[in-house]
Amino acid sequence: MKNTKTSPKNQIRDTTSRKVFNVCNIILLGLLMLLCAFPLYYIIVQSFSGSVVAGKGILLPYKFTFSNYNDVFHLEGLLSALGISVARTVAGTGVTVLCCMLLGYLFTKPELPFRKFLYRMVTITMYVSGGLIPTFLVMKYYGLLNSFWVYILPSAVSAYYTILIKTYVEGLPSSVEESAMLDGAGTLTIFFRIIIPMSLPIVATIAVYASVYQWNAWFDNHIYTFTTTSLTTMQYKLYKYLSQAERLAEQIEKSSSEIRQDSMLTPQSVRMTVTVIAVIPVMMIYPFLQRFFIKGINIGAVKG
């Protein structure tokens, strides 16, 4: 009988090669991580550096100061825009998750009339768009122009989110739902008390997607709320700040009664500070929902 055991020499060779591979892998991934993280770290460092000396601090802030944030937050309309963005993100995320969960759950029911046809029509919207002008006319005819609801209703249903939810719900054990139906539970009771608690990973995934979209969106503010400034979102306000950084720096310089040479706001410090303000909320959301996010995506990928 042929001996299939690996000699100690081969085992040592395999172990050594595996260790070398792991070390090289860690080094390569570490370099990629630094390559991705350093630009953000550099922006944060510059936002806390003195404005006039911005660019001198690379690893640590040079002449550490909060004056950049103090000056930016005193710009006209920024706090009200922050409130609109927070309200939009919270309301938009909640509506999107609820609507997509309901639609995705209904698409798992064979008794739904025209289920396949409706599902295909929803899927087609991922590839075909009406375009800017037709969409603008639709918003106008629905009376959504210059309304807060123009931020919420157009994104209430997403084909991509619906497909993810449908795929996830189809993987849940049907026996639980059947037992609830035998006990007299209705469709809504099953949905809210059984399906949603069992679907927390995909719910968290959709919530992350939707909240990041709502927080970062600014183009709909530019197109659909052009006659009112009370609905300006922070991202659109920051976009205008970035494009007008030099003018804003001059405005703050003229409006300040006491200006120190080392804290005078410059266009570069405006851009750095505004960028940090825009990304901090997203950075705060991801750590708390990361484990649900990864689990939901992995299950959707395997099932899909």
VMD Tcl script that draws the C-alpha trace (Angstrom):
set ca {
  {0.00 0.00 0.00}
  {1.36 3.41 -1.03}
  {2.30 5.72 1.77}
  {0.46 9.06 1.35}
  {1.80 10.75 4.45}
  {3.63 14.02 3.95}
  {7.21 14.02 5.09}
  {8.24 16.42 7.88}
  {10.42 18.26 5.37}
  {7.42 18.96 3.10}
  {5.33 20.00 6.10}
  {8.02 22.50 7.14}
  {8.25 23.76 3.56}
  {4.45 24.21 3.36}
  {4.34 25.92 6.72}
  {7.18 28.26 5.79}
  {5.64 29.17 2.44}
  {2.29 29.76 4.12}
  {3.90 32.08 6.67}
  {5.69 34.01 3.93}
  {2.44 34.35 2.01}
  {0.59 35.58 5.10}
  {3.30 38.13 5.89}
  {3.31 39.45 2.32}
  {-0.48 39.54 2.34}
  {-0.58 41.53 5.58}
  {2.04 43.98 4.31}
  {0.22 44.51 1.02}
  {-3.19 44.98 2.65}
  {-1.65 47.26 5.28}
  {-0.16 49.46 2.55}
  {-3.50 49.58 0.75}
  {-5.23 50.54 4.00}
  {-2.74 53.34 4.60}
  {-3.13 54.49 1.00}
  {-6.91 54.77 1.47}
  {-6.89 56.19 5.01}
  {-4.07 58.73 4.74}
  {-5.92 61.29 2.55}
  {-8.77 61.42 5.07}
  {-6.34 61.63 7.98}
  {-4.46 64.43 6.23}
  {-7.68 66.40 5.72}
  {-8.59 66.00 9.41}
  {-5.09 67.14 10.47}
  {-5.30 70.22 8.23}
  {-8.76 71.12 9.53}
  {-7.31 71.41 13.05}
  {-4.20 73.29 11.95}
  {-3.84 77.06 11.93}
  {-5.33 78.42 8.73}
  {-2.39 80.49 7.58}
  {0.05 77.66 8.27}
  {-2.19 74.96 6.77}
  {-0.15 72.42 4.87}
  {2.78 72.34 7.30}
  {1.26 69.72 9.60}
  {1.26 66.25 8.05}
  {1.18 63.70 10.88}
  {-0.06 66.07 13.60}
  {-1.92 69.40 13.45}
  {0.44 72.39 13.22}
  {-0.62 75.02 15.79}
  {-3.70 73.05 16.89}
  {-6.89 75.14 16.87}
  {-10.69 74.86 16.68}
  {-11.02 78.25 15.00}
  {-11.63 76.71 11.56}
  {-14.71 74.87 12.80}
  {-15.87 77.86 14.81}
  {-15.68 80.12 11.76}
  {-17.34 77.61 9.40}
  {-20.22 76.88 11.79}
  {-20.89 80.62 12.07}
  {-21.48 80.87 8.34}
  {-25.00 81.98 7.54}
  {-27.56 79.19 7.12}
  {-25.30 76.25 7.99}
  {-27.11 75.20 11.18}
  {-30.56 75.34 9.55}
  {-29.20 73.32 6.62}
  {-27.83 70.79 9.12}
  {-31.31 70.42 10.61}
  {-32.86 69.81 7.19}
  {-30.23 67.18 6.39}
  {-30.77 65.36 9.69}
  {-34.56 65.41 9.25}
  {-34.21 64.25 5.66}
  {-31.86 61.42 6.57}
  {-34.01 60.13 9.43}
  {-37.35 60.40 7.61}
  {-36.01 59.23 4.25}
  {-34.26 56.21 5.74}
  {-37.33 55.16 7.70}
  {-39.68 55.50 4.73}
  {-37.30 53.70 2.36}
  {-36.74 50.76 4.73}
  {-40.47 50.37 5.44}
  {-41.61 50.60 1.81}
  {-38.89 48.34 0.44}
  {-39.45 45.79 3.20}
  {-43.18 45.68 2.45}
  {-42.66 45.39 -1.30}
  {-39.90 42.80 -1.00}
  {-42.02 40.73 1.39}
  {-45.03 40.87 -0.94}
  {-42.91 39.67 -3.86}
  {-42.21 36.46 -1.93}
  {-45.93 35.59 -1.94}
  {-46.98 33.37 -4.89}
  {-50.61 34.40 -4.40}
  {-49.86 38.05 -5.19}
  {-51.70 38.96 -8.45}
  {-49.33 39.67 -11.37}
  {-46.36 39.03 -9.08}
  {-43.87 38.15 -11.81}
  {-44.96 41.02 -14.04}
  {-44.73 43.58 -11.22}
  {-41.37 42.23 -10.10}
  {-39.97 42.53 -13.62}
  {-41.31 46.06 -13.96}
  {-39.56 47.03 -10.73}
  {-36.34 45.38 -11.92}
  {-36.45 47.27 -15.24}
  {-36.15 50.57 -13.37}
  {-32.58 49.60 -12.47}
  {-31.62 49.82 -16.14}
  {-34.02 52.39 -17.62}
  {-34.47 55.94 -16.37}
  {-36.90 58.62 -17.46}
  {-34.21 61.28 -17.62}
  {-33.88 64.64 -15.92}
  {-36.59 66.63 -17.76}
  {-39.36 63.97 -17.57}
  {-38.55 63.42 -13.88}
  {-38.73 67.15 -13.23}
  {-42.13 67.33 -14.95}
  {-43.40 64.40 -12.88}
  {-42.33 66.15 -9.67}
  {-44.05 69.30 -10.88}
  {-47.34 67.57 -11.69}
  {-47.31 65.80 -8.31}
  {-46.80 69.14 -6.56}
  {-43.50 68.12 -4.98}
  {-41.43 71.06 -6.17}
  {-40.18 73.26 -3.33}
  {-41.49 70.73 -0.83}
  {-39.69 68.68 1.80}
  {-41.39 65.54 0.42}
  {-39.39 65.81 -2.79}
  {-36.45 64.49 -0.73}
  {-38.43 61.53 0.66}
  {-41.01 60.14 -1.78}
  {-38.89 59.67 -4.97}
  {-36.49 57.38 -3.07}
  {-39.17 55.55 -1.05}
  {-38.86 52.44 -3.25}
  {-35.59 51.17 -4.69}
  {-35.42 48.18 -7.01}
  {-32.00 47.17 -5.69}
  {-33.09 47.26 -2.06}
  {-36.29 45.37 -2.91}
  {-34.34 42.59 -4.61}
  {-32.00 42.27 -1.62}
  {-34.93 42.05 0.78}
  {-36.85 39.57 -1.37}
  {-33.78 37.33 -1.61}
  {-33.22 37.49 2.15}
  {-36.84 36.84 3.13}
  {-37.00 33.83 0.79}
  {-34.17 32.31 2.81}
  {-36.08 32.53 6.10}
  {-37.75 29.31 7.38}
  {-41.33 29.21 6.10}
  {-42.43 27.07 9.05}
  {-42.33 30.09 11.39}
  {-44.72 32.05 9.22}
  {-46.99 29.05 8.74}
  {-47.17 28.51 12.51}
  {-48.14 32.14 13.01}
  {-50.89 31.84 10.39}
  {-52.27 28.75 12.15}
  {-52.40 30.77 15.37}
  {-54.54 33.38 13.61}
  {-51.93 36.05 12.88}
  {-52.67 38.33 9.95}
  {-50.30 39.46 7.22}
  {-49.31 42.73 8.90}
  {-48.87 41.02 12.27}
  {-46.57 38.44 10.70}
  {-44.67 41.15 8.86}
  {-44.05 43.45 11.83}
  {-43.64 40.86 14.60}
  {-41.90 38.01 12.77}
  {-40.41 39.01 9.41}
  {-38.80 42.30 10.45}
  {-37.20 40.95 13.69}
  {-35.82 38.00 11.72}
  {-34.53 40.31 8.97}
  {-32.47 42.72 11.07}
  {-29.23 42.11 9.07}
  {-30.81 43.10 5.76}
  {-32.77 45.92 7.44}
  {-29.50 47.34 8.79}
  {-27.90 46.96 5.37}
  {-30.69 48.88 3.66}
  {-30.66 51.48 6.44}
  {-26.94 52.11 5.88}
  {-27.38 52.43 2.11}
  {-30.41 54.71 2.43}
  {-28.99 56.95 5.16}
  {-25.70 57.48 3.31}
  {-27.62 58.33 0.14}
  {-29.91 60.79 1.93}
  {-27.04 62.42 3.78}
  {-24.86 62.87 0.70}
  {-27.61 63.90 -1.74}
  {-27.51 67.49 -2.95}
  {-28.49 67.48 -6.62}
  {-32.24 67.14 -5.92}
  {-31.93 70.20 -3.68}
  {-30.35 72.05 -6.58}
  {-33.03 70.99 -9.10}
  {-36.33 70.73 -7.22}
  {-36.15 73.41 -4.50}
  {-34.73 76.26 -6.51}
  {-37.16 78.98 -5.28}
  {-36.78 78.46 -1.53}
  {-33.78 78.58 0.77}
  {-35.54 77.11 3.83}
  {-35.12 73.58 2.40}
  {-31.41 73.86 1.68}
  {-29.56 70.75 2.85}
  {-26.13 70.81 4.43}
  {-24.52 68.93 1.56}
  {-25.75 71.49 -0.96}
  {-24.65 74.30 1.35}
  {-21.22 72.70 1.73}
  {-21.03 72.20 -2.03}
  {-21.53 75.92 -2.51}
  {-19.01 76.62 0.23}
  {-16.41 74.47 -1.50}
  {-16.98 76.18 -4.83}
  {-16.85 79.62 -3.19}
  {-14.08 78.97 -0.66}
  {-12.05 82.05 -1.56}
  {-15.03 84.39 -1.31}
  {-16.08 82.88 2.02}
  {-12.58 83.27 3.45}
  {-12.60 86.95 2.51}
  {-16.11 87.35 3.95}
  {-15.14 85.85 7.31}
  {-11.97 87.91 7.39}
  {-13.89 91.15 6.88}
  {-16.68 90.27 9.33}
  {-14.33 89.32 12.20}
  {-13.68 92.12 14.65}
  {-10.54 90.51 16.05}
  {-8.43 88.55 13.61}
  {-5.24 86.83 14.59}
  {-2.82 86.16 11.81}
  {-2.49 82.46 12.73}
  {-6.27 81.79 12.78}
  {-7.42 83.70 9.71}
  {-9.58 81.43 7.55}
  {-8.15 80.61 4.14}
  {-9.69 78.84 1.11}
  {-7.68 75.68 1.84}
  {-8.80 75.55 5.47}
  {-12.42 76.09 4.37}
  {-12.23 73.13 2.01}
  {-10.57 70.87 4.60}
  {-13.00 71.76 7.40}
  {-16.09 71.46 5.22}
  {-14.97 68.05 3.97}
  {-14.54 66.74 7.52}
  {-17.98 68.04 8.53}
  {-19.52 66.21 5.58}
  {-17.96 62.79 6.26}
  {-18.07 62.60 10.07}
  {-21.75 61.48 10.33}
  {-21.18 58.64 7.87}
  {-18.07 57.55 9.77}
  {-20.12 57.45 12.97}
  {-22.86 55.24 11.46}
  {-20.75 52.48 9.90}
  {-19.04 51.07 13.05}
  {-22.38 50.38 14.76}
  {-24.03 48.70 11.76}
  {-20.99 47.05 10.20}
  {-21.63 43.52 11.47}
  {-25.26 43.58 10.27}
  {-24.16 45.18 7.00}
  {-21.60 42.48 6.20}
  {-23.94 39.64 7.20}
  {-26.80 40.98 5.08}
  {-24.62 41.47 2.02}
  {-23.05 38.00 2.33}
  {-26.43 36.28 2.57}
  {-27.77 38.24 -0.39}
  {-24.69 37.38 -2.43}
  {-24.94 33.65 -1.69}
  {-28.67 33.47 -2.37}
  {-28.53 35.69 -5.44}
}
mol new
graphics top color blue
foreach p $ca { graphics top sphere $p radius 0.5 }
foreach p [lrange $ca 0 end-1] q [lrange $ca 1 end] { graphics top cylinder $p $q radius 0.2 }
display resetview
